[in-house]
Amino acid sequence: MYLCLQVPVPFLAMLLAQFVLIIIDHALYLRKQVIGKFFFHIFLVVLVHVWIFFVLPHITGRSAIIPHNTAPLIVVVAVVVVVVVVVVVVVGVVV
C-alpha cells in the first residue's frame, strides 16, 4: 500500500525560476556588474508586482487588493524598514 506522492508542477516551476534568478544575481555579483545588478533588481521588483497584482488574481479569480484595515500596519512596517536601512547605510552599524 503505497501512496503516490507528487510534487505540483507550479511549485517546481517557481522553485526552478527562483534558482535561475539566484544564479543570475550571483553571476552579476561575481562579475562586479553594479549597474546590471541594479537593473536586475528593478526588473525583479516590477516582475513580482505584476505577478501579485495582475497574473495571480487572473489565475485564482480573487482580488489582490488589501483590506483597508491592514493598510496602516503595512505603512508602519514599511517606514520602520526604511528607517532601519537608512541607519545601517549611514552609520554602518546593524541596529
PDB file as gemmi writes it, atoms N, CA and C in Angstrom:
CRYST1    1.000    1.000    1.000  90.00  90.00  90.00 P 1                      
ATOM      1  N   MET A   1       0.844  -1.176   0.000  1.00  0.00           N  
ATOM      2  CA  MET A   1       0.000   0.000   0.000  1.00  0.00           C  
ATOM      3  C   MET A   1       0.895   1.248   0.000  1.00  0.00           C  
ATOM      4  N   TYR A   2       1.166   1.744  -1.182  1.00  0.00           N  
ATOM      5  CA  TYR A   2       1.999   2.930  -1.328  1.00  0.00           C  
ATOM      6  C   TYR A   2       1.145   4.103  -1.796  1.00  0.00           C  
ATOM      7  N   LEU A   3       1.441   5.261  -1.242  1.00  0.00           N  
ATOM      8  CA  LEU A   3       0.760   6.477  -1.693  1.00  0.00           C  
ATOM      9  C   LEU A   3       1.562   7.098  -2.816  1.00  0.00           C  
ATOM     10  N   CYS A   4       0.872   7.597  -3.776  1.00  0.00           N  
ATOM     11  CA  CYS A   4       1.545   8.256  -4.890  1.00  0.00           C  
ATOM     12  C   CYS A   4       1.761   9.722  -4.511  1.00  0.00           C  
ATOM     13  N   LEU A   5       2.982  10.073  -4.170  1.00  0.00           N  
ATOM     14  CA  LEU A   5       3.303  11.442  -3.781  1.00  0.00           C  
ATOM     15  C   LEU A   5       3.817  12.193  -4.994  1.00  0.00           C  
ATOM     16  N   GLN A   6       3.134  13.249  -5.343  1.00  0.00           N  
ATOM     17  CA  GLN A   6       3.539  14.043  -6.492  1.00  0.00           C  
ATOM     18  C   GLN A   6       3.757  15.479  -6.045  1.00  0.00           C  
ATOM     19  N   VAL A   7       4.797  16.076  -6.597  1.00  0.00           N  
ATOM     20  CA  VAL A   7       5.063  17.485  -6.343  1.00  0.00           C  
ATOM     21  C   VAL A   7       4.333  18.280  -7.422  1.00  0.00           C  
ATOM     22  N   PRO A   8       3.571  19.305  -7.030  1.00  0.00           N  
ATOM     23  CA  PRO A   8       2.836  20.094  -8.027  1.00  0.00           C  
ATOM     24  C   PRO A   8       3.784  20.774  -9.017  1.00  0.00           C  
ATOM     25  N   VAL A   9       3.394  20.771 -10.270  1.00  0.00           N  
ATOM     26  CA  VAL A   9       4.210  21.358 -11.329  1.00  0.00           C  
ATOM     27  C   VAL A   9       4.423  22.864 -11.120  1.00  0.00           C  
ATOM     28  N   PRO A  10       3.400  23.648 -10.717  1.00  0.00           N  
ATOM     29  CA  PRO A  10       3.663  25.073 -10.473  1.00  0.00           C  
ATOM     30  C   PRO A  10       4.712  25.308  -9.382  1.00  0.00           C  
ATOM     31  N   PHE A  11       4.715  24.452  -8.361  1.00  0.00           N  
ATOM     32  CA  PHE A  11       5.722  24.576  -7.314  1.00  0.00           C  
ATOM     33  C   PHE A  11       7.121  24.333  -7.882  1.00  0.00           C  
ATOM     34  N   LEU A  12       7.264  23.318  -8.703  1.00  0.00           N  
ATOM     35  CA  LEU A  12       8.560  23.044  -9.325  1.00  0.00           C  
ATOM     36  C   LEU A  12       8.987  24.170 -10.248  1.00  0.00           C  
ATOM     37  N   ALA A  13       8.034  24.745 -10.973  1.00  0.00           N  
ATOM     38  CA  ALA A  13       8.360  25.856 -11.873  1.00  0.00           C  
ATOM     39  C   ALA A  13       8.844  27.073 -11.089  1.00  0.00           C  
ATOM     40  N   MET A  14       8.161  27.381  -9.984  1.00  0.00           N  
ATOM     41  CA  MET A  14       8.582  28.517  -9.162  1.00  0.00           C  
ATOM     42  C   MET A  14       9.943  28.250  -8.517  1.00  0.00           C  
ATOM     43  N   LEU A  15      10.174  27.038  -8.078  1.00  0.00           N  
ATOM     44  CA  LEU A  15      11.456  26.671  -7.486  1.00  0.00           C  
ATOM     45  C   LEU A  15      12.583  26.809  -8.500  1.00  0.00           C  
ATOM     46  N   LEU A  16      12.356  26.335  -9.716  1.00  0.00           N  
ATOM     47  CA  LEU A  16      13.351  26.450 -10.781  1.00  0.00           C  
ATOM     48  C   LEU A  16      13.587  27.909 -11.153  1.00  0.00           C  
ATOM     49  N   ALA A  17      12.519  28.700 -11.224  1.00  0.00           N  
ATOM     50  CA  ALA A  17      12.659  30.123 -11.556  1.00  0.00           C  
ATOM     51  C   ALA A  17      13.469  30.848 -10.488  1.00  0.00           C  
ATOM     52  N   GLN A  18      13.208  30.565  -9.218  1.00  0.00           N  
ATOM     53  CA  GLN A  18      13.974  31.196  -8.141  1.00  0.00           C  
ATOM     54  C   GLN A  18      15.436  30.781  -8.196  1.00  0.00           C  
ATOM     55  N   PHE A  19      15.689  29.528  -8.510  1.00  0.00           N  
ATOM     56  CA  PHE A  19      17.062  29.049  -8.630  1.00  0.00           C  
ATOM     57  C   PHE A  19      17.792  29.783  -9.755  1.00  0.00           C  
ATOM     58  N   VAL A  20      17.136  29.949 -10.891  1.00  0.00           N  
ATOM     59  CA  VAL A  20      17.746  30.662 -12.023  1.00  0.00           C  
ATOM     60  C   VAL A  20      18.001  32.127 -11.658  1.00  0.00           C  
ATOM     61  N   LEU A  21      17.063  32.758 -10.968  1.00  0.00           N  
ATOM     62  CA  LEU A  21      17.258  34.154 -10.564  1.00  0.00           C  
ATOM     63  C   LEU A  21      18.415  34.293  -9.577  1.00  0.00           C  
ATOM     64  N   ILE A  22      18.579  33.333  -8.691  1.00  0.00           N  
ATOM     65  CA  ILE A  22      19.707  33.364  -7.757  1.00  0.00           C  
ATOM     66  C   ILE A  22      21.022  33.216  -8.515  1.00  0.00           C  
ATOM     67  N   ILE A  23      21.058  32.335  -9.498  1.00  0.00           N  
ATOM     68  CA  ILE A  23      22.272  32.140 -10.303  1.00  0.00           C  
ATOM     69  C   ILE A  23      22.610  33.421 -11.060  1.00  0.00           C  
ATOM     70  N   ILE A  24      21.612  34.076 -11.656  1.00  0.00           N  
ATOM     71  CA  ILE A  24      21.852  35.334 -12.387  1.00  0.00           C  
ATOM     72  C   ILE A  24      22.365  36.405 -11.424  1.00  0.00           C  
ATOM     73  N   ASP A  25      21.745  36.515 -10.255  1.00  0.00           N  
ATOM     74  CA  ASP A  25      22.175  37.505  -9.272  1.00  0.00           C  
ATOM     75  C   ASP A  25      23.620  37.254  -8.838  1.00  0.00           C  
ATOM     76  N   HIS A  26      23.960  36.016  -8.609  1.00  0.00           N  
ATOM     77  CA  HIS A  26      25.319  35.688  -8.179  1.00  0.00           C  
ATOM     78  C   HIS A  26      26.325  35.934  -9.304  1.00  0.00           C  
ATOM     79  N   ALA A  27      25.937  35.641 -10.541  1.00  0.00           N  
ATOM     80  CA  ALA A  27      26.830  35.899 -11.680  1.00  0.00           C  
ATOM     81  C   ALA A  27      27.093  37.396 -11.831  1.00  0.00           C  
ATOM     82  N   LEU A  28      26.058  38.203 -11.653  1.00  0.00           N  
ATOM     83  CA  LEU A  28      26.255  39.659 -11.725  1.00  0.00           C  
ATOM     84  C   LEU A  28      27.161  40.140 -10.600  1.00  0.00           C  
ATOM     85  N   TYR A  29      27.013  39.544  -9.428  1.00  0.00           N  
ATOM     86  CA  TYR A  29      27.869  39.908  -8.295  1.00  0.00           C  
ATOM     87  C   TYR A  29      29.327  39.551  -8.570  1.00  0.00           C  
ATOM     88  N   LEU A  30      29.559  38.349  -9.076  1.00  0.00           N  
ATOM     89  CA  LEU A  30      30.929  37.905  -9.326  1.00  0.00           C  
ATOM     90  C   LEU A  30      31.612  38.719 -10.424  1.00  0.00           C  
ATOM     91  N   ARG A  31      30.835  39.186 -11.389  1.00  0.00           N  
ATOM     92  CA  ARG A  31      31.407  39.992 -12.479  1.00  0.00           C  
ATOM     93  C   ARG A  31      31.466  41.474 -12.117  1.00  0.00           C  
ATOM     94  N   LYS A  32      31.039  41.801 -10.893  1.00  0.00           N  
ATOM     95  CA  LYS A  32      31.051  43.180 -10.380  1.00  0.00           C  
ATOM     96  C   LYS A  32      30.270  44.137 -11.290  1.00  0.00           C  
ATOM     97  N   GLN A  33      29.137  43.667 -11.770  1.00  0.00           N  
ATOM     98  CA  GLN A  33      28.262  44.458 -12.627  1.00  0.00           C  
ATOM     99  C   GLN A  33      27.236  45.185 -11.760  1.00  0.00           C  
ATOM    100  N   VAL A  34      27.648  46.320 -11.187  1.00  0.00           N  
ATOM    101  CA  VAL A  34      26.774  47.039 -10.254  1.00  0.00           C  
ATOM    102  C   VAL A  34      25.538  47.581 -10.967  1.00  0.00           C  
ATOM    103  N   ILE A  35      25.726  48.176 -12.117  1.00  0.00           N  
ATOM    104  CA  ILE A  35      24.586  48.724 -12.875  1.00  0.00           C  
ATOM    105  C   ILE A  35      23.669  47.591 -13.339  1.00  0.00           C  
ATOM    106  N   GLY A  36      24.269  46.504 -13.806  1.00  0.00           N  
ATOM    107  CA  GLY A  36      23.467  45.360 -14.232  1.00  0.00           C  
ATOM    108  C   GLY A  36      22.661  44.777 -13.085  1.00  0.00           C  
ATOM    109  N   LYS A  37      23.276  44.693 -11.906  1.00  0.00           N  
ATOM    110  CA  LYS A  37      22.577  44.171 -10.741  1.00  0.00           C  
ATOM    111  C   LYS A  37      21.458  45.119 -10.311  1.00  0.00           C  
ATOM    112  N   PHE A  38      21.700  46.423 -10.413  1.00  0.00           N  
ATOM    113  CA  PHE A  38      20.669  47.408 -10.085  1.00  0.00           C  
ATOM    114  C   PHE A  38      19.443  47.207 -10.979  1.00  0.00           C  
ATOM    115  N   PHE A  39      19.670  47.118 -12.291  1.00  0.00           N  
ATOM    116  CA  PHE A  39      18.550  46.940 -13.210  1.00  0.00           C  
ATOM    117  C   PHE A  39      17.902  45.562 -13.047  1.00  0.00           C  
ATOM    118  N   PHE A  40      18.687  44.563 -12.683  1.00  0.00           N  
ATOM    119  CA  PHE A  40      18.142  43.236 -12.423  1.00  0.00           C  
ATOM    120  C   PHE A  40      17.178  43.286 -11.229  1.00  0.00           C  
ATOM    121  N   HIS A  41      17.553  44.008 -10.185  1.00  0.00           N  
ATOM    122  CA  HIS A  41      16.676  44.110  -9.010  1.00  0.00           C  
ATOM    123  C   HIS A  41      15.434  44.939  -9.326  1.00  0.00           C  
ATOM    124  N   ILE A  42      15.578  45.992 -10.118  1.00  0.00           N  
ATOM    125  CA  ILE A  42      14.396  46.756 -10.552  1.00  0.00           C  
ATOM    126  C   ILE A  42      13.457  45.842 -11.341  1.00  0.00           C  
ATOM    127  N   PHE A  43      14.036  45.041 -12.236  1.00  0.00           N  
ATOM    128  CA  PHE A  43      13.242  44.086 -13.010  1.00  0.00           C  
ATOM    129  C   PHE A  43      12.508  43.111 -12.097  1.00  0.00           C  
ATOM    130  N   LEU A  44      13.198  42.617 -11.054  1.00  0.00           N  
ATOM    131  CA  LEU A  44      12.562  41.687 -10.125  1.00  0.00           C  
ATOM    132  C   LEU A  44      11.408  42.332  -9.371  1.00  0.00           C  
ATOM    133  N   VAL A  45      11.592  43.568  -8.944  1.00  0.00           N  
ATOM    134  CA  VAL A  45      10.514  44.265  -8.223  1.00  0.00           C  
ATOM    135  C   VAL A  45       9.296  44.429  -9.128  1.00  0.00           C  
ATOM    136  N   VAL A  46       9.523  44.851 -10.370  1.00  0.00           N  
ATOM    137  CA  VAL A  46       8.413  45.016 -11.314  1.00  0.00           C  
ATOM    138  C   VAL A  46       7.758  43.666 -11.588  1.00  0.00           C  
ATOM    139  N   LEU A  47       8.563  42.634 -11.794  1.00  0.00           N  
ATOM    140  CA  LEU A  47       8.031  41.307 -12.082  1.00  0.00           C  
ATOM    141  C   LEU A  47       7.174  40.776 -10.931  1.00  0.00           C  
ATOM    142  N   VAL A  48       7.630  40.944  -9.703  1.00  0.00           N  
ATOM    143  CA  VAL A  48       6.855  40.463  -8.549  1.00  0.00           C  
ATOM    144  C   VAL A  48       5.537  41.224  -8.437  1.00  0.00           C  
ATOM    145  N   HIS A  49       5.567  42.535  -8.664  1.00  0.00           N  
ATOM    146  CA  HIS A  49       4.324  43.306  -8.562  1.00  0.00           C  
ATOM    147  C   HIS A  49       3.342  42.945  -9.675  1.00  0.00           C  
ATOM    148  N   VAL A  50       3.842  42.734 -10.875  1.00  0.00           N  
ATOM    149  CA  VAL A  50       2.961  42.304 -11.973  1.00  0.00           C  
ATOM    150  C   VAL A  50       2.362  40.948 -11.643  1.00  0.00           C  
ATOM    151  N   TRP A  51       3.188  40.048 -11.104  1.00  0.00           N  
ATOM    152  CA  TRP A  51       2.690  38.721 -10.731  1.00  0.00           C  
ATOM    153  C   TRP A  51       1.607  38.816  -9.663  1.00  0.00           C  
ATOM    154  N   ILE A  52       1.861  39.608  -8.619  1.00  0.00           N  
ATOM    155  CA  ILE A  52       0.924  39.679  -7.497  1.00  0.00           C  
ATOM    156  C   ILE A  52      -0.376  40.385  -7.874  1.00  0.00           C  
ATOM    157  N   PHE A  53      -0.277  41.474  -8.634  1.00  0.00           N  
ATOM    158  CA  PHE A  53      -1.467  42.297  -8.866  1.00  0.00           C  
ATOM    159  C   PHE A  53      -2.188  42.008 -10.174  1.00  0.00           C  
ATOM    160  N   PHE A  54      -1.574  41.274 -11.104  1.00  0.00           N  
ATOM    161  CA  PHE A  54      -2.238  41.015 -12.381  1.00  0.00           C  
ATOM    162  C   PHE A  54      -2.367  39.524 -12.689  1.00  0.00           C  
ATOM    163  N   VAL A  55      -1.267  38.791 -12.669  1.00  0.00           N  
ATOM    164  CA  VAL A  55      -1.293  37.391 -13.086  1.00  0.00           C  
ATOM    165  C   VAL A  55      -1.998  36.514 -12.058  1.00  0.00           C  
ATOM    166  N   LEU A  56      -1.575  36.595 -10.800  1.00  0.00           N  
ATOM    167  CA  LEU A  56      -2.159  35.749  -9.766  1.00  0.00           C  
ATOM    168  C   LEU A  56      -3.668  35.979  -9.583  1.00  0.00           C  
ATOM    169  N   PRO A  57      -4.155  37.230  -9.537  1.00  0.00           N  
ATOM    170  CA  PRO A  57      -5.614  37.408  -9.450  1.00  0.00           C  
ATOM    171  C   PRO A  57      -6.354  36.848 -10.663  1.00  0.00           C  
ATOM    172  N   HIS A  58      -5.721  36.913 -11.833  1.00  0.00           N  
ATOM    173  CA  HIS A  58      -6.358  36.357 -13.029  1.00  0.00           C  
ATOM    174  C   HIS A  58      -6.456  34.836 -12.932  1.00  0.00           C  
ATOM    175  N   ILE A  59      -5.413  34.208 -12.396  1.00  0.00           N  
ATOM    176  CA  ILE A  59      -5.400  32.753 -12.273  1.00  0.00           C  
ATOM    177  C   ILE A  59      -6.389  32.286 -11.207  1.00  0.00           C  
ATOM    178  N   THR A  60      -6.374  32.941 -10.043  1.00  0.00           N  
ATOM    179  CA  THR A  60      -7.199  32.479  -8.916  1.00  0.00           C  
ATOM    180  C   THR A  60      -8.618  33.032  -8.932  1.00  0.00           C  
ATOM    181  N   GLY A  61      -8.833  34.129  -9.638  1.00  0.00           N  
ATOM    182  CA  GLY A  61     -10.158  34.742  -9.648  1.00  0.00           C  
ATOM    183  C   GLY A  61     -10.438  35.575  -8.412  1.00  0.00           C  
ATOM    184  N   ARG A  62      -9.406  35.811  -7.590  1.00  0.00           N  
ATOM    185  CA  ARG A  62      -9.556  36.626  -6.383  1.00  0.00           C  
ATOM    186  C   ARG A  62      -8.785  37.920  -6.549  1.00  0.00           C  
ATOM    187  N   SER A  63      -9.255  38.961  -5.899  1.00  0.00           N  
ATOM    188  CA  SER A  63      -8.607  40.261  -5.980  1.00  0.00           C  
ATOM    189  C   SER A  63      -7.368  40.295  -5.099  1.00  0.00           C  
ATOM    190  N   ALA A  64      -6.377  41.077  -5.528  1.00  0.00           N  
ATOM    191  CA  ALA A  64      -5.153  41.229  -4.743  1.00  0.00           C  
ATOM    192  C   ALA A  64      -5.187  42.493  -3.898  1.00  0.00           C  
ATOM    193  N   ILE A  65      -6.315  43.166  -3.840  1.00  0.00           N  
ATOM    194  CA  ILE A  65      -6.428  44.403  -3.072  1.00  0.00           C  
ATOM    195  C   ILE A  65      -6.425  44.070  -1.584  1.00  0.00           C  
ATOM    196  N   ILE A  66      -5.623  44.808  -0.836  1.00  0.00           N  
ATOM    197  CA  ILE A  66      -5.509  44.609   0.605  1.00  0.00           C  
ATOM    198  C   ILE A  66      -6.680  45.311   1.293  1.00  0.00           C  
ATOM    199  N   PRO A  67      -7.308  44.671   2.282  1.00  0.00           N  
ATOM    200  CA  PRO A  67      -8.391  45.338   3.010  1.00  0.00           C  
ATOM    201  C   PRO A  67      -7.914  46.635   3.668  1.00  0.00           C  
ATOM    202  N   HIS A  68      -8.801  47.602   3.765  1.00  0.00           N  
ATOM    203  CA  HIS A  68      -8.418  48.936   4.244  1.00  0.00           C  
ATOM    204  C   HIS A  68      -7.934  48.931   5.690  1.00  0.00           C  
ATOM    205  N   ASN A  69      -8.314  47.954   6.480  1.00  0.00           N  
ATOM    206  CA  ASN A  69      -7.908  47.969   7.884  1.00  0.00           C  
ATOM    207  C   ASN A  69      -6.462  47.495   8.078  1.00  0.00           C  
ATOM    208  N   THR A  70      -5.838  46.853   7.086  1.00  0.00           N  
ATOM    209  CA  THR A  70      -4.450  46.414   7.234  1.00  0.00           C  
ATOM    210  C   THR A  70      -3.459  47.383   6.600  1.00  0.00           C  
ATOM    211  N   ALA A  71      -3.956  48.343   5.831  1.00  0.00           N  
ATOM    212  CA  ALA A  71      -3.063  49.283   5.152  1.00  0.00           C  
ATOM    213  C   ALA A  71      -2.207  50.102   6.122  1.00  0.00           C  
ATOM    214  N   PRO A  72      -2.751  50.652   7.227  1.00  0.00           N  
ATOM    215  CA  PRO A  72      -1.897  51.413   8.151  1.00  0.00           C  
ATOM    216  C   PRO A  72      -0.764  50.574   8.743  1.00  0.00           C  
ATOM    217  N   LEU A  73      -1.033  49.324   9.042  1.00  0.00           N  
ATOM    218  CA  LEU A  73       0.006  48.443   9.573  1.00  0.00           C  
ATOM    219  C   LEU A  73       1.124  48.243   8.558  1.00  0.00           C  
ATOM    220  N   ILE A  74       0.766  48.054   7.307  1.00  0.00           N  
ATOM    221  CA  ILE A  74       1.768  47.876   6.256  1.00  0.00           C  
ATOM    222  C   ILE A  74       2.608  49.132   6.102  1.00  0.00           C  
ATOM    223  N   VAL A  75       1.996  50.295   6.180  1.00  0.00           N  
ATOM    224  CA  VAL A  75       2.737  51.557   6.065  1.00  0.00           C  
ATOM    225  C   VAL A  75       3.709  51.708   7.234  1.00  0.00           C  
ATOM    226  N   VAL A  76       3.273  51.390   8.444  1.00  0.00           N  
ATOM    227  CA  VAL A  76       4.152  51.494   9.614  1.00  0.00           C  
ATOM    228  C   VAL A  76       5.337  50.547   9.482  1.00  0.00           C  
ATOM    229  N   VAL A  77       5.092  49.324   9.065  1.00  0.00           N  
ATOM    230  CA  VAL A  77       6.174  48.358   8.884  1.00  0.00           C  
ATOM    231  C   VAL A  77       7.144  48.837   7.798  1.00  0.00           C  
ATOM    232  N   ALA A  78       6.627  49.375   6.708  1.00  0.00           N  
ATOM    233  CA  ALA A  78       7.481  49.869   5.636  1.00  0.00           C  
ATOM    234  C   ALA A  78       8.342  51.040   6.112  1.00  0.00           C  
ATOM    235  N   VAL A  79       7.765  51.952   6.878  1.00  0.00           N  
ATOM    236  CA  VAL A  79       8.520  53.091   7.402  1.00  0.00           C  
ATOM    237  C   VAL A  79       9.626  52.611   8.337  1.00  0.00           C  
ATOM    238  N   VAL A  80       9.329  51.650   9.197  1.00  0.00           N  
ATOM    239  CA  VAL A  80      10.343  51.115  10.109  1.00  0.00           C  
ATOM    240  C   VAL A  80      11.475  50.459   9.328  1.00  0.00           C  
ATOM    241  N   VAL A  81      11.144  49.709   8.316  1.00  0.00           N  
ATOM    242  CA  VAL A  81      12.172  49.060   7.495  1.00  0.00           C  
ATOM    243  C   VAL A  81      13.047  50.097   6.808  1.00  0.00           C  
ATOM    244  N   VAL A  82      12.452  51.128   6.253  1.00  0.00           N  
ATOM    245  CA  VAL A  82      13.227  52.176   5.580  1.00  0.00           C  
ATOM    246  C   VAL A  82      14.134  52.888   6.579  1.00  0.00           C  
ATOM    247  N   VAL A  83      13.634  53.198   7.764  1.00  0.00           N  
ATOM    248  CA  VAL A  83      14.458  53.864   8.778  1.00  0.00           C  
ATOM    249  C   VAL A  83      15.636  52.977   9.185  1.00  0.00           C  
ATOM    250  N   VAL A  84      15.404  51.701   9.384  1.00  0.00           N  
ATOM    251  CA  VAL A  84      16.492  50.786   9.750  1.00  0.00           C  
ATOM    252  C   VAL A  84      17.530  50.713   8.629  1.00  0.00           C  
ATOM    253  N   VAL A  85      17.089  50.635   7.390  1.00  0.00           N  
ATOM    254  CA  VAL A  85      18.028  50.580   6.261  1.00  0.00           C  
ATOM    255  C   VAL A  85      18.845  51.857   6.175  1.00  0.00           C  
ATOM    256  N   VAL A  86      18.209  53.013   6.362  1.00  0.00           N  
ATOM    257  CA  VAL A  86      18.943  54.281   6.319  1.00  0.00           C  
ATOM    258  C   VAL A  86      19.983  54.343   7.437  1.00  0.00           C  
ATOM    259  N   VAL A  87      19.589  53.919   8.636  1.00  0.00           N  
ATOM    260  CA  VAL A  87      20.535  53.921   9.751  1.00  0.00           C  
ATOM    261  C   VAL A  87      21.715  52.989   9.452  1.00  0.00           C  
ATOM    262  N   VAL A  88      21.442  51.829   8.919  1.00  0.00           N  
ATOM    263  CA  VAL A  88      22.518  50.883   8.607  1.00  0.00           C  
ATOM    264  C   VAL A  88      23.453  51.467   7.547  1.00  0.00           C  
ATOM    265  N   VAL A  89      22.896  52.101   6.534  1.00  0.00           N  
ATOM    266  CA  VAL A  89      23.715  52.640   5.447  1.00  0.00           C  
ATOM    267  C   VAL A  89      24.525  53.846   5.941  1.00  0.00           C  
ATOM    268  N   VAL A  90      23.901  54.752   6.673  1.00  0.00           N  
ATOM    269  CA  VAL A  90      24.587  55.961   7.114  1.00  0.00           C  
ATOM    270  C   VAL A  90      25.585  55.673   8.221  1.00  0.00           C  
ATOM    271  N   VAL A  91      25.173  54.951   9.240  1.00  0.00           N  
ATOM    272  CA  VAL A  91      26.022  54.701  10.393  1.00  0.00           C  
ATOM    273  C   VAL A  91      26.947  53.515  10.131  1.00  0.00           C  
ATOM    274  N   GLY A  92      26.477  52.545   9.389  1.00  0.00           N  
ATOM    275  CA  GLY A  92      27.276  51.372   9.102  1.00  0.00           C  
ATOM    276  C   GLY A  92      27.206  50.333  10.196  1.00  0.00           C  
ATOM    277  N   VAL A  93      26.257  50.460  11.095  1.00  0.00           N  
ATOM    278  CA  VAL A  93      26.105  49.530  12.204  1.00  0.00           C  
ATOM    279  C   VAL A  93      24.713  48.912  12.115  1.00  0.00           C  
ATOM    280  N   VAL A  94      24.654  47.619  12.298  1.00  0.00           N  
ATOM    281  CA  VAL A  94      23.347  46.953  12.291  1.00  0.00           C  
ATOM    282  C   VAL A  94      22.653  47.228  13.612  1.00  0.00           C  
ATOM    283  N   VAL A  95      21.406  47.692  13.535  1.00  0.00           N  
ATOM    284  CA  VAL A  95      20.654  48.058  14.739  1.00  0.00           C  
ATOM    285  C   VAL A  95      20.208  46.827  15.467  1.00  0.00           C  
TER     286      VAL A  95                                                      
END                                                                             
